[in-house]
Amino acid sequence: MTVAELVDLRSDTVTRPTAGMREAMVAAEVGDDVYGDDPTVNALEAEVAALFGHEAALFAPSGSMANQIALQLVVPPGDELLCDADAHVVTYEIGAAAAYGGISSRTWSAVGADIDPEVVARMIRPDGYFAVPTRAIAVEQTHNRGGGGVIPLATLRELRGVADDAGVALHCDGARIWHAHVADGVPLTEYGRLFDTLSVCLSKGLGAPVGSLVVGSAEKIERARMIRKRMGGGMRQAGILAAAGRYALAHHVDRLAEDHARAARLAEAVAPFGVLATTVRTNLVPLDLTKHVLDARALAAAAREEGVLISVLGPRTARLVTHLDLDDEAVTRASNVLARVLAA
Ligand SMILES: Cc1ncc(COP(=O)(O)O)c(C=O)c1O
């Protein structure tokens, strides 16, 4: 089976740049971005800052680095970050907050996007020398391990109130904030208004090959530039990559609705087998195989035999993801394969 024949549902990071995106990359004006001389990077940063109604933004090589730069901006070494136990920043970033920022992390029980602001408020520890002071709260929009769930705007507003009352910062890991914007129709500026810092990814659903941005005030982004360089994230003629990001913003945001509709079709195909972990809101379809005869590895292996790739997240949890490189025909093929394998 060729790569083209495989239906790859492992992640929305597996997409390849489209012809139009490659043309934009080739045509990009570039300069040395560590000197601030790359016009395409500068344009991307200004554009993304404006999209979220913030003063400034900084291009970073990855979502993980963008998150970690933002966390170092809002939590000094030794002080505390609060987030949920399934958050990307404490699950998949390999201890970076502790290793690079000296940040102490404390988590509330994983509930995906279904956050109770009162629970978070009760966890906050005040400033002082007798306990670790809380400096920031981080949330994830949409929530990756929470099955692509969208945190409601009302909850985010309450969390902003909690952060303000306690004098702590609110960070958004917005790797897929575009999906939340499309699913709930909340303007990006409205999300931007609620957070002190955001990290947003161009290389997930938007289909760019590389790149994320940290978004915040001019003062924070000035400091972020230093932190990025310290972490080895200063890039030179990065305009080639920024051009892909600008193209993605212009062409690939509204179409996320198609990914959501295709994810809903996959969910419908697997639902009769009792393996759907939660209601599907965006482009992620989380599977809970606790009650199924197949475990996650067995399901993935059987699907692979028939040309469908899925992610194994745990012994009995798996995930399907829709993205730019899938069309309706691929989703139909995958739905049929998964239904056949789950029925066996
Ligand atoms: C919610 C979330 N945040 C951050 C990241 C990190 O992005 P990267 O892989 O570019 O470091 C991911 C990656 O999938 C993610 O899902």
The ligand as a Tripos MOL2 file, in Angstrom:
@<TRIPOS>MOLECULE
LIG
   16    16     1     0     0
SMALL
NO_CHARGES

@<TRIPOS>ATOM
      1 C1         -2.7820   21.1140   22.6940 C.3       1 LIG1
      2 C2         -1.3880   21.1060   22.1570 C.ar      1 LIG1
      3 N1         -0.5150   22.0110   22.5880 N.ar      1 LIG1
      4 C3          0.7530   22.0520   22.1400 C.ar      1 LIG1
      5 C4          1.1980   21.1530   21.2040 C.ar      1 LIG1
      6 C5          2.6490   21.1760   20.8140 C.3       1 LIG1
      7 O1          2.9050   21.4310   19.5110 O.3       1 LIG1
      8 P1          4.3050   20.9680   18.8530 P.3       1 LIG1
      9 O2          4.1320   19.5510   18.4820 O.co2     1 LIG1
     10 O3          4.4140   21.8980   17.6750 O.co2     1 LIG1
     11 O4          5.3780   21.1950   19.8580 O.co2     1 LIG1
     12 C6          0.3180   20.1720   20.7140 C.ar      1 LIG1
     13 C7          0.7840   19.1760   19.7180 C.2       1 LIG1
     14 O5          0.0550   18.3650   19.2190 O.2       1 LIG1
     15 C8         -1.0030   20.1420   21.2090 C.ar      1 LIG1
     16 O6         -1.8820   19.2200   20.8110 O.3       1 LIG1
@<TRIPOS>BOND
     1     1     2 1
     2     2     3 ar
     3     2    15 ar
     4     3     4 ar
     5     4     5 ar
     6     5     6 1
     7     5    12 ar
     8     6     7 1
     9     7     8 1
    10     8     9 2
    11     8    10 1
    12     8    11 1
    13    12    13 1
    14    12    15 ar
    15    13    14 2
    16    15    16 1
@<TRIPOS>SUBSTRUCTURE
     1 LIG1         1 GROUP 0 **** ****
